[in-house]
Amino acid sequence: MLNQVIFFDSMRQGLWVAVTISFPILTVALLAGVTVGLFQALTSIQELTLTFVPKLAAIVAVFWLTMGFMTQTLVGFFQDRLIPLIIGG
C-alpha cells in the first residue's frame, strides 16, 4: 500500500511539473494562434504560412527565454523526488 502511495504521489508531482513547464509555451502558442486567426479573419488573407511562421517564432522565443526555468524545475524534481526514491532514501 505504501509503495502505491509513493508511486501515485510521484506521478502527481511529475504531472504538475509537466504542466508548469509547458504552460508558458502553450499560452504563447494559443495567444499567437488567436491573434493570427483574428488578423486573417479581419483582412480575409488566407495564407497557410501566415499561421505557421508567427506561431513557430513565438514558441521558439518563449522556449529560449524560459529554458533556464524549465531546466531548474526538472533538475529540482529529479534531485528532490526521483533520485531519493531510486536510491531508497
ABEGO torsion letter per residue (X at the ends): XAAAAAAAAAAAAAAAAAAAAAAAAAAAAAAAAAAAAAAAAAAGBBBAAAAAAAAAAAAAAAAAAAAAAAAAAAAAAAAAAAAAAAAGX
